[in-house]
Amino acid sequence: MSLVKLHVKKGDTVVVLSGKDKGKQGKVITSMPSAGKVIVEGINKVKRHTKPNLKVPNGGIITKEMPLPACKVQVVCPACNKPTRIAHKQVAGKNVRVCKHCGEVVDSAK
């Protein structure tokens, strides 16, 4: 099993391109490169019938976000606020992700 590189990272703001949540924006909570999926906050919510356990003492119907394919989301540039494809560039000897529209660096400072 090879590790696949995704165009989105945890913490990115993305817009959904297709499906029941098309056009909605949210923040990436988790990225799963091996599966090629991401979990986005408030997107692709489903209801699950859950038995009582230590995490959910009462059980019942809970609503949670499910993974969706990473190819169905596009990064929103923080500078120009447009959905954009990502380019890669070297800035000061570091590889960074860059917006295709405005040329600004998309990577958040860590």
N, C-alpha and C positions, 0 to 999 in steps of 0.2 A: 504494500500500500504506500503510494507516494503522497507527500504532503503538497497540496494544491495551494497556490497563493491567491488570495481573494483581493478584489479591488476596494473592499470596504473593511474598516477596522472598528473595533469596539469604541464607542463614543462618537462616531460619525453621525451626522444628520443625513438621512436618506429619504427619497421619495419613491413610492411604489409605482411601478410601471404598468402592471396588469393584475387582474384578479378582482376580488370583491372589494378590496381596499385601494383601488387604483386612484392615484393622485394624492393620497394621504402622506403626511410627513411624520417621521419619528426618529428617535435616537436608537442606534444599534446597542443592544444590551449584551449580546453574545454573538461571536462569530465562530463557526465550525468549519474550518478549512477542509478537513478530511471528508466531510459530507457535502461541502459546497453550499452550506445554508447559513442563514443569520436569523436571530430573533430580534425583532424591532418592537420598541416600547409602544403599546397601544394598537398594534397592527396584527392581523390574523388571529383575533381572539376567538377562543372556542370554550364551550362549557363542558366540564368533565364531572361525571358522577364519581364521587370519591368515598370510599369506606373510611370510617374513623381510624386514625393511626396517631403516632406521636406528633407528626407535623400538623395534622388537621384533626384535633381531638373530637370535634363534632361530626366531621364528615359532611356529606351533602353535595350540592352542586357548586363547583368553583369555576371561575372564569380565569383563563390564563392565555398567554401568548404562545403560539406554536411556531416552529421554525418555518421559514419560507426560503425558496431558492435565492441565492445571492445574485443570480442573473436577472431577477425580477425587480431589483432595486438599483437606484442610481444615486450617487453622492451629490449632496447639495453644497455648492461652494459657499463658505462663510463670508467671503468678500462681496460677491456679486449676487448672492441669493438665487442662483439658477442651478437646476440639475445639470450636471456636467460629467463628461467622461474624464478619466484621470490620465495624466501624462506623468512620466517619471523624469526627473532632472537631477543633476548634481549641483548642489549649492554649498559652497565652502567645504568641499570634500565629502559631503553627506548626500546620500540618495534621499530625495523628498518627492512627495506626490504634489502635482501642480494642476490647477484648473485649466482646461483647454480653452475656455472663453476669455478669461481675464489674465491668466498667467500667474495668479497669486498662489502661494503655497497653501495647500489644504491641510497638511499634517498639523495636528494640535501640538503645542509645546509640552513636552513631557519632562 
